Amino acid sequence: MKGLLLKDWYLTKKYCKAYFLIIFSLVAGAFFSGNMFFAFFACVFCGMIPPTLISYDERSKWMQYSSTLPYTKAQLVSVKYLIGLIMQLATFILTMGALAVRTSIDGNFSLLQFFIITLLMLIVSTLTPSVTLPFIFKLGAEKGRLVYCFAIGAVSGASAAFSKLINKQAIIRLDPAIIIAVIAAVCILAYALSWYISIVFFKKKEL
């Protein structure tokens, strides 16, 4: 597994430099403008890294070559989920650090608000890959990209709907932090379920 992680890390450094630049620019935008849209969009870009690596694997016939190596299909799937988690974690730490510094400088740091934004970023980080990666492992990277675009739109629409929902009188009595925490926990479980489904799909796929 360590060899697979190194291989994907080398691919990420070589072919995903543009992603790193965009993510850094988005985090900087969140810091200097205070607009958290930039931070959430950085998470979306992180979610594009595993599908991009899968696309390069397919173009180079790596999937077929890997069948001659002592790696299982479960490991080939797992490494994409792990590299995605590593990238998301790095972006998450960088973004939340920038947010903490920004709000502290402005003098309006709120632990509750920080906690809620943390949970929201966790949701954005896990939800889109959870939906798209099983389709990519089943259908391939090119067809899976269409699902990824659809998932981004669905997540954005769901976020807007949720924002309106919590502002309604029937929901306002509930603590938004508790609601978001429950949704975040569900998204983590969905990520684990997506991981398992991708392994099942990929095991049935002929290389």
Disulfide bonds with the S-S distance in Angstrom:
none
